[in-house]
Amino acid sequence: MSTIVYRWAFAALAGLVAFAAQAQQGQPAGKPEAAAPVVTVNGKSVGPAEFEAVVRQAMRQKFYHGKVPEAQVIELQREIANNIVNNNLLLAEAKRRGIKPNQEKIQQTVRGYDERYGSSANWKENREKMLGNVVPELEQRDLLDQLERTVREVPAPKEAEVRAFYESRKDLFTEPEKLRLSVILLSVDPSAGKVAWDKAMEEGKAIYARLKGGANFAELARIHSGDKSAEQGGDMGYLHQGMLPQAIQAKVDGFKVGEVQEPMTTLHGIAIFRVDERVAPKLRQYPEVKERAADLLRRERGDEAWKKLVAQLRAKAKFSIDEAQFTVLAARLQ
């Protein structure tokens, strides 16, 4: 893999993955085909074969398995191509600033490879050749990491700036609504047939009728519920947005406090819910959160500084991305 292809959002260590495969299997890396480049940056280029290898590795890491819609494959290629551009420009900037790779850190990584692959005959035979490919990648990664840390290390904001940030972004410092929920779960294996689910629903309706007649929710939960909250009488404690499956949350949001709900089908069985309490959203006051506000503001400014650097480098660079090749590759990858 050439220097220009370094890393990208979804496959930052593709070169190292390929290296590990070579160490285990002894498969030599292929050479890029001589064809119109997909990406060119300041005179360096990535051909179709090399770009395809990168995309395939990224797809394995992002999508795992199954057929991926063509539009998503094209978007992934676009992101990879732009990251190739960005990382090569950033690598040149790191070198311009005089940043040097941390050789001690790199050698520590190499020692890890020796420990992992030391028993492999192929590793013993081809170690120097393999390291000749991977060490430059480790050095590039370290240069980019150092550059990013340097750029993001912005000055600490002043007190007035932090307070202004707090006042303008109170949503970041507001505790979301919480609710206290109780449940009686009649467990059903998700793969069980219709008969099992119908039987559980019938039992759920019978329990619901008893609850509506005045039966004690906690007692019935201890007897019938398969949820881990059964020992606490079905009390699931305080929950906030995101802790429940979206489909259940959408229904629970409409429940009245203290009202037992009719049995519903969930992924793990038939459930009877009761909302015991709702706690309204609460804004935390500035003195409580000023350190967090300062940290968030500094992080936000670090993000802005990094994006600004990338934009400036792209504005001054000569690069091209042949997106016409994306469709052809997407079709081949289906």
N, C-alpha and C positions, 0 to 999 in steps of 0.2 A: 504494500500500500504506500503510495507516495506521500510526501510531506503535506500536500495540499488537503488531503482528506484526513482531518484530525479527529473531531468529535462533533456530536450534534445532540439535540434534546433527548431523543429516545434511545440512542445507542452510543453513549459516551465512551464505552470501552470496547468498541467493535474490533479494533486492531488487536487488543489484548486477548479478546475471546478467540480470534483467529489464531493468534500465537499459541494459546493454550491447546487448541485443537491440533496444531502442528506438533506440539510437544508430545501429545498423547498418541497421535496416529501417524506422524511422519509424512503429512501431506504438504507438498511445497505450495507456496502462494503463487497464484497465476499472475501474468503480466497484463496490464491494460491493453485493450485492442487499439489499433491505429484507426481512429474514426473521428468524426466531428465531435469536439468536446461538449459535454453537458454544461460544465461550469468552467469559466476562465476568470482568474483573479490576478491582475497585475502581471500578466505573461505566463502564469502557471495554469495548468488545465487538468480537468478530470474527464476521462473518456467514458463512453457508455458502459463498458464492462465493469470498470472500477466503481462507477456510480451505482450500477445495479447491485453489486455485492454489498455496498453500504446500505442500500434500500432494503434488500432482503434481510440483512441482519437487524435493521431497525424494525421491520415488520414482525420478525419473530419476537422481539422484545415488547412491542406495543400491543400486537393483536393476538399473539400466542397461537391461535388456531382458527380454522373456519374461513369461509370466503369473506373477503373484505370488499365493500362497495368501491367502485372505481374512483368516485369522487374523493374518498378518504385516502386512497393510495396516491392520487395526484397531489392532494394537500400535504401528505407526508413528504413526498418528493420535494415539493416547494420549500417546506421547512428545512429539510436536510440541505438543499442547495444553498439556501440563505445562510444557514449555519456554517457551511463550508466557507462561504465568502467572509462572514463575520470573523470566524476563528483564525483564518489566515491573515486578515487585516490586523486582528488583535495580537497575533503572534509577532508580526512585523513591528507593531508598536511596542511590545514588551522588549524586543531586542533593541529598538531605537532608544528606549529609556535605560538601557544598560542592565536590565534584569538578567540574572544568571540562574540556571537550573540548580536546585539544591541537590548536589551529587550524593550527599550522605543519605538523604531520603530515598533517592533513586536506587542506590546500592542496597538499601534495606529491603526494597521491593524485590530486587534481583535475588537477594538471599532467600526471600520467600519462595521464589520460583525454584531455586535449587532444592529447597526442602520438599516442595510439592512434587517436582518431576525428577528428582535425583535418581530414582530407581528405574527410570525409563531409558531403555537402550538408545532410543532415538534422541533423547535429550543429551545423553552423554556424547553421542556422535556429532550432533548438530548445534550444541549449545551456543557456541560463539556466533554462528551464522544467525541463529534465531534472535539472540540478544542484539545483534547488529541491526535488526529490524525494530525490535521493541523498545530499546533504550531511547532512540530518538523520539518515539511517541511519548514515553514517560517524561522526557525533558520538555517536550512541547506542552504537555498537560500541566507540568509544574510551572512553566513560564506564564501560562494563561491564568492559573490559579493565583499566582503572586500578583499579576497585574490587576486582576479583579479585586483582590483584597485591598490593594493600594488605592484603587479608584473609589471603592465604596467606603473607605475610611475617611468620612467627612467630619468636620469639626462638630463638637457637641453644641446643640442649639441653646440659645439663650432662654432664660425663664419666660420672658414675654412671648417668645415664639412658641414655646411649649404650651402656654396657656391659650394662645390664639388657636393652636392646632386642636386642643381639647374642645374649645368652644365651637369650632367648625366641624368637628367629627365626633359628636356626642354618641353617635350610633356605635362607635368602637368601644365605648365605655359604659354601655347599657347592658345590664344582665337581662337576658331574654326571659319571656314568660316561662314559669315552671308550673307543672301540675303534678298532683299526687294521685296516682292511679292504682286501683286494685283490679285483680283479674282472677277469674276461674277458668283455667285452660284444660279442656278435655283433649288430651294429646292423641294425635292420629299420625301415623307414619305418612309422610308426603306421597310415598309411592303406593299407599293402600288403595284398594278399589272403592267403587262407589258405595258398596254396601257398608263398609266401615265408616265412611264419612257420613252417610245417612243415619247410621246408628248413633254416632256421636252427636249429630244435630238433634236427634230426638231426645237424647239425654240432656242436652243443653237446654232445650225448650222446657223440659220437665223441671230442671233446676231453676230456670228463669221464673217459671210459674210459682215455685215455692218462695223465691225471693220477693216476688210481687205480693205474695200472701203474708209477708212479714218474717220469713226465715232469716237467720243471721248469716250475712255474707261471709264473714271470717270463718265461721264453723264449717260452712259448705265448701269453702276453698280448701281448708285443711283436709277434708274428706275426699274431695273429688279432683282437685286441681293437680295437673302434672307440671305446673310451672315451679321454678325454684322459690318463688315467693309464697308457696303454699304454707310453709311453716310460720310465716308472718301473717297468716290469714288472708293471703292474696295481695298484701300491701307491697307494691313495687317501688315505693319511695318516691322521691321527687325526680321528675324527668323534664328535660328541656327539648326544644326543637332539635331534631336530628337523631335522637336516641331511639325513636320508634320507626318501624318501616313506614315509608311514605304513605302507602295506602291506608294503614291503620291511623296514622297521624291525621290524615285528612278527615276521617270520621270522628276521631276523638275531639278534634277542634270544635265540633258542633255539639258535643255532649254538655248537658247541664250538670252542675255540681250536685252530687248526692243521688243522682238518678241512675238506677241500674239499667243497662242497655240490653237489648235483645241479643241473643247469641249470633256471632258472626264467624265466617270462615276465615282462618288465617293460614299461613304456611305450615304451622305446626299443629293445627287442630282447630277445634271450635272454642271460641273465647267469649266470655261474658265480662264486660268491663263496667267499672264504676269510677267516675272522677270524684275524688274525695275533697280536692282543694285546688284552687288556681291562685298562683302568686303572680301579680302583675309585673311587667318589666320594671327594672329599677336602675336609674342613672346613678353611677358611683360618682361621688364628689371629687373635685380636682385634687385636693390634698392626698386622697387615697391612691390615686392613679397617676400622679405626675411623673413618677419614674418610668412607668410603662409608656406614658404619652411621649416622654423624651426619647425613649428607645424606638418607638414606632416612627416618630418624626425623623430621627436620624437614619433609620433603615429606609424610609421612603426617599429621603434625600440621596442616600447611597444608590438606590435603584435609579433615580433620575440621573445621577452622575454617570452611571454605567451606560444607560441608554443614550445619553448625550454623546459619550465617547464613541459608541458604535455608529451613531448617526453621522458624526463628524468624519470618521474614517471612511464610511461608505460614500459620503459626499465627495471626498477627494480622490477616491480610488477609481481605477478602470477595471470593471468586471462585467461579465455577461452570464446569463442563465438561459439556456435553450429550452424553454418550457414545452416546445413542440415535441420533444422527446419523451415528456412525461406520459402522454397518452399512450404512446407505443409501449413503453415499459409497463404501464398499468395493465394493459391488455395481456401482456405476457405473464404477469404475476397473478392473474385471476385463476 
